Amino acid sequence: MDVLVQRYLDHVRFEKRLAGRTVALYTLDLEKLAAHAAQAGVSLTAVESSHIRRWVAQMHSGGRSGRGIALILSGWRGFYSWLGREGLVASNPVLGVRSPKAGKPLPKALSVDDAVQMASFEAADNHPWLEARDAAMVELLYGGGLRVGELTGLDVYASEVARGWVDLQAGEAHVLGKGSKRRIVPVGAKAVQALQAWLELRASALPVLPGPVVPGATSHAALFIGRNGTRLTAQSIWQRVRQRSLQAGLAAPVHPHMLRHSFASHVLQSSSDLRGVQELLGHANISTTQIYTRLDFQHLAKAYDAAHPRAHLKTGGSGGSK
């Protein structure tokens, strides 16, 4: 190992007292640096920013992720900072060199069949009011694309202090979204039916309290309540949705935001109306909604691979087609 690398590793191990795992990772990163420098025919103290950029490009083209490259650059940057303090280099060649941007992961969405299976599932072992409540929550999350925070804020009726409410006659949900922006979301027939069933049983879950119920003044105004009659929290809804997805036999647990992703993806697949989906989701910028076009393309690509005869043609050989 290069003597300067060894000196630096001794420095971080004994003087900075970094953890053994961190020192091991630094060792691997600096071994890569030394190998690149040797291949380029330069000493470590003669490395320039152009070298670093070239090596970053090589790592990226070799399949290393942007995050992985960023961690390597961090290790190299620390090494050259130390060399500068030791008076061995005039400048840090890693400063100003950035790793490639990591691609944003696609949001996880259910297939249409899985979403319908979860929405129509009935848990026989649940108490009737609990089953009705959870079914209504899932229908609103998937049928309206609501955020979990918007769902928790819904009240039974409209009032001046209500964050949101559902108008069953109009088939609409009035929600308070991010940035305190209000929007109206259509509520489908299935969700209306589920909400009506829940509201018929909701009173049985409320404890009897003295005095009249003042709209918005107590948790009794909340549309979705727990066993003690208080408004459900976001954490409780996450737990209930996860449990329901597993009870419904889905392969992986589902969280509320996955139902929102599924809503957006399925509406876009059916309508191709990106602006409409943006309004339904309450996105301030169309760029936020555009990620669902990638999901839509992914869906089309899978459909092509599964159904198109040209997707399965073999090339080469006497039996292949060209």
Sequence and secondary structure as in RCSB ss.txt:
>XXXX:A:sequence
MDVLVQRYLDHVRFEKRLAGRTVALYTLDLEKLAAHAAQAGVSLTAVESSHIRRWVAQMHSGGRSGRGIALILSG
WRGFYSWLGREGLVASNPVLGVRSPKAGKPLPKALSVDDAVQMASFEAADNHPWLEARDAAMVELLYGGGLRVGE
LTGLDVYASEVARGWVDLQAGEAHVLGKGSKRRIVPVGAKAVQALQAWLELRASALPVLPGPVVPGATSHAALFI
GRNGTRLTAQSIWQRVRQRSLQAGLAAPVHPHMLRHSFASHVLQSSSDLRGVQELLGHANISTTQIYTRLDFQHL
AKAYDAAHPRAHLKTGGSGGSK
>XXXX:A:secstr
  HHHHHHHHIIIIIS   HHHHHHHHHHHHHHHHHHHHHT  GGG  HHHHHHHHHHHHHTT  HHHHHHHHHH
HHHHHHHHHHTTS SS TTTT               HHHHHHHHH   TTS HHHHHHHHHHHHHHHHH   HHH
HHTEESS  TT SEEEETTTTEEEEE GGG EEEEE  HHHHHHHHHHHHHHGGGS   SS   TTTSGGGBSSB
 TTSSB  HHHHHHHHHHHHHHTT SS   HHHHHHHHHHHHHHHH  HHHHHHHHT SSHHHHTHHHHHHHHHH
HHHHHHH GGGG   SSTT   
